[in-house]
Amino acid sequence: MEPGTTTGTSWLAGFKADYETVFVEEWSPYLGIILLVMVIAGLMIGGLFWGVFGGLKLWGDWFNNLIGLGPALDLPDTLEGPLLHRMSLMNITLVLGAFCAAVLSRQFQISRPPRLEYVWAALGGSFMGLGATLAGGCTTGGFFTPLIHSSPAGWAMWAGLLAGAAIGLKLLSWTLENIEWGMQAPATLNTPAGIASLYRWLGFGLLLAIIAWAAGWYYSENEKLAARGIIILSGFAMGFIMHRSRLCFARAFREPFMTAEGEMTKAIMLGAALGIPIAALLFRSKVIDPYIAIPATFWIGSLLGGLIFGIGMVFAGGCASGSLWRMGEGHLKLWVAVFFFAWSGSIASGLLKKAGLIVKEMTLDEIEETRLGFQAYFPVMFDGWGWSLLASGALLALWYALVRYNESTERFTVL
């Protein structure tokens, strides 16, 4: 053996092992939520917040204008472009981030579900669109982000999501026992070995393209494009992180009722426990206005919307962000679910605005109100941050105690 051969082989083996650790082996959901909160904090420092439903609704608005429903829903004739709308751009890059992670980990696969699952995707997506409209956001913009922004609207939607997930699982269980049509799984589409061997290079190529895209816009003389540069990287990072760690809000609410497993739920709790004090520091320093991410839906809209959304996400098989990153992984059911989510969200928003339910009004205190609720903010309700943080901490402790108790006793499982 020539000198250096063993060393060279060891170096390559070490590089391959590191690649497997970072890009192939599944990350802990706790690591995933910590990284996700870091990205959210970065957005907040830039005066932005994480939302999903607004971007999906824009896609639905575009489709409704295309098929001629725009006038009936009072949609504007000219809509912002999907790549320029802040939330739409974040959603698109989130899908790309998940796709990049999927091909780098060799987990990208076109997945075709049984025919009945397409029906559940359409039904679940439609429920999620209505629920998100009522709550002023999905599990991201109606639950997690308001939670971090110290709004009880997030906790009201949390209660609705819990009830909805339990009801949804009961209903889905009934369908499994009583409906036989469309349950035959189609043949698996195997990716040719030659194509699969290119996945790694496709992933790295996409990563470089995203960096170039973000840099090109960030250093553009166009102020709007420059402001979107950071969103490209943030959305891409979120999709990558969520895929690698399998982060899913739907799973956090669903699995305690299914199997009593609480790991994903506790990871989401950790994210809230980290995000709430970080956000509080940013709010006190006036880095960002907390009200920009607090929906005017406390408490009726948040609770009712969470209930409907919770049922929908069980049938769809994912929440908003979870559906997006699974789209990037190749799940056709989630493509259908997101289409109906976007379409029904656009229709529901148009109809509820015409009915005057979600038309916002400003009070003398400059707080938005609707017939579904108002912008509730703990520091205002409790006249300071002390009781506000205590209330958030107490609710998180209660949630943790319920989940931990259920892990030991399976008391709350419904299947």
Beta strands, then each sheet from edge to edge (+ up, - down):
strand 1: 361-362
strand 2: 368-370
strand 3: 373-374
sheet 1: 1+ 2- 3+
end
